[in-house]
Amino acid sequence: MKVLVIYAHPAQQHSRVNKALAAVAKDVSDVSFVDLYAIYPRLDLNVDVEQQRLLDHDAIIFQFPLMWYSTPPIIKEWQDLVLEYGFAYGHHGEKLKGKLWLSAVTAGTPESGYGPEGHNRFDLRELLAPLEATANLCKMPYVPPYTLFAALKSENAANLEKHIAGYRLLLEALRDDTFDLDKACAQQLITGDTIKGLIKGKTT
Ligand SMILES: Cc1cc2nc3c(=O)[nH]c(=O)nc-3n(C[C@H](O)[C@H](O)[C@H](O)COP(=O)(O)O)c2cc1C
């Protein structure tokens, strides 16, 4: 598959995790990478360019830090402008049909803070439901988010390393068609702990 990573971090100078993940995405051969804030610091997206990017790829990955339980604003702007009627949905709007939609999300709060018992009250998959509904409307299979919780905790270094290495595995597996989509879609979230089990032919 042709893989496109659409990256959005509004304060990249303060980023630790996404900067490292972005470096991986840029390093994996035959994976396209676009940094939305670098190209469009004023959010003046070029719709034709962005639509063509989508047409040229089969798996679309949105990489971002969770901000106020949602995406950074440029991803919402991107959705509003790029996913046009007649292109992404509506009459004759099936140009994205069958392309995978996957979010690669980092969250500052530990996993225990999510879900009905957590202080955030909702689980992450629920909070990202607008993305899932958008993918559904565009007839794009929605892959559970590749997620890192507790992204701010320095004691989480081992987990962070696993997550970064897992991101490379994920991108390579999508590119090489060795990603087990059915198995992945049966999960709530994908993590650095579960990614290896979702790659065909990978035992460890
Ligand atoms: C404005 C803002 C809003 C945030 N909102 C959330 C949030 O709703 N939930 C959460 O778990 N973390 C939240 N965070 C923490 C970020 O998700 C976290 O800093 C980021 O994932 C770490 O990645 P980075 O090192 O690439 O910045 C927020 C951070 C900022 C700056």
The ligand as a Gaussian input file, in Angstrom:
#p B3LYP/6-31G(d) Opt

LIG

0 1
 C       -3.232000      22.545000      24.714000
 C       -3.010000      21.127000      25.155000
 C       -4.107000      20.304000      25.357000
 C       -3.916000      18.982000      25.768000
 N       -5.013000      18.185000      25.949000
 C       -4.838000      16.903000      26.346000
 C       -5.967000      16.042000      26.525000
 O       -7.111000      16.420000      26.310000
 N       -5.741000      14.786000      26.950000
 C       -4.486000      14.305000      27.193000
 O       -4.341000      13.133000      27.572000
 N       -3.396000      15.089000      27.004000
 C       -3.543000      16.361000      26.579000
 N       -2.452000      17.161000      26.372000
 C       -1.104000      16.579000      26.499000
 C       -0.563000      16.215000      25.123000
 O       -1.377000      15.250000      24.489000
 C        0.858000      15.699000      25.258000
 O        1.627000      16.796000      25.692000
 C        1.409000      15.180000      23.955000
 O        0.703000      14.046000      23.541000
 C        2.878000      14.822000      24.108000
 O        3.449000      14.706000      22.832000
 P        4.608000      15.689000      22.360000
 O        5.815000      15.398000      23.186000
 O        4.813000      15.354000      20.923000
 O        4.111000      17.101000      22.526000
 C       -2.607000      18.476000      25.973000
 C       -1.504000      19.334000      25.767000
 C       -1.710000      20.639000      25.369000
 C       -0.502000      21.517000      25.167000

